[in-house]
Amino acid sequence: MSEHYRILTGENAAEAYLVARGAKVRERNFRTRAGEIDLIVELDGCIVFVEVKRRSTPRLGRPAKRRKIIQCAKIYAAMHHLMDARLRFDVVELTPGHVNHIPAAFDATGMA
C-alpha cells in the first residue's frame, strides 16, 4: 500500500482508495434514525453502500450492523429515486499497511 493511504485515517483512506479505482462519491456519513452508512459511491455501474472497518490486526469479520445499513440504504434509495438502480453493499477493511476492499460483501435478500 502506498504511503498516501497510511497517513489518512478511516473513511478518508477508504474514500481515497475507492476514488483512485474510479468511484464517484455521492455521500459521506449518511445518517438516518435507523443508523449510518460510512460512504455511498457510484462504482462499476452500481450505487455502492460502503461500510468502513478499521482494524489494528488483519482479522476478517462480518459487520454486525447489516440490518441498520440496509435500512439506511433503503431510505437513501427512496429519497433519491434509486429503487430500480443496481445497489451493492461493500466493506472496506483498513489494517496497518493494507486496504482490503470486499465488493458485494453481503446482500439484503431476506433482510428488511
N, C-alpha and C positions, 0 to 999 in steps of 0.2 A: 504494500500500500504506500502511496506517495506521502511525503512529509506534510503536504497540504491537508490531508484528511486527519492526520494525527493531531494537529493543532486546533481543529474545530471540535465542538462538543455536540453530543446528542443529535437533535433534529437538524442542526446546521450541517453536520458531517453527512448525515443521510441524504439531505437535500442536495448538497454539492455532488455527492456520488451519483444520485439519480439524474440530476441535470446534465452531468457530464456524459450520461448514457442516452440523452435525448428527451428526458422528461420535461414537461412544461408544468410548473407549479400552479395549481388552482387555488389552494388554501393551505394555511399552516394553522395548527391547533384549533381545528373546527370544534366548537363546543355547543352542546345542547344539554338539556336537563338529563338526557339519557347517558351522557358521558362525553368523551373527547376522541377525536381522530388526530393523530400527530401530523400527518401530511396527506393531502389529496393532490394527485398529479394525473396528467394525461401521459400515457406511455403505451407504446405498441397498439394503438387504436383502442385503448381501454381507459376508463376512468378508474384509477387505482387508489384505494384507501390503504394507507401505509401506517403500520404500527412500528415504531422505532423502539428497539430494545437495546439498552446499553448494559454490557456485562463486563465484569472485571476478569472473568475467566471464560474461555471459549466453550461453555456448556450450551448445548442446544435445548430448547424447551418451547413448548407451545404457549402462546399468550393466553392468560387466564381470563381476559376480558372480551372474548369474542362477541358475546351477546350484546354488550354495550356498543362495540364498534359497529356491529351490524345494524343496531337501532339508529345510531348516528348516521350511518351510510344511507339508510332508508330516508331519513329526514332530509339529508343533503340532496339526494337524488330527486325527491319530490319537490324541494324548493327550487331546483334548477332544471326541472322538467327532463330528467335523465332516466326515467323508469325504463325506457326501451334501449338505453345505451348498454354497451358491454362494460360490466362492472367486475372488479377484481380486488381481492384482499391480499396484500403483500406484507411481509415482515422484513425489516432491515435490522440485522443484529450487528452491533458495534462492540468489538472486543479490542483490547490493546493491539494495535498494528494490523487490524483486519476488519473489513466490511463484508458481511455475508447477506446478500440480497436473496430472499426466498420468494419468487413470484408465485402467485396463487397458493399461498401458504395454507389457506383454509377457504372453504366456501360456505355460503349461507344457506345451502339447501337444508330445509327442515328446521332452521333456526329463525324464529320470528321475533 
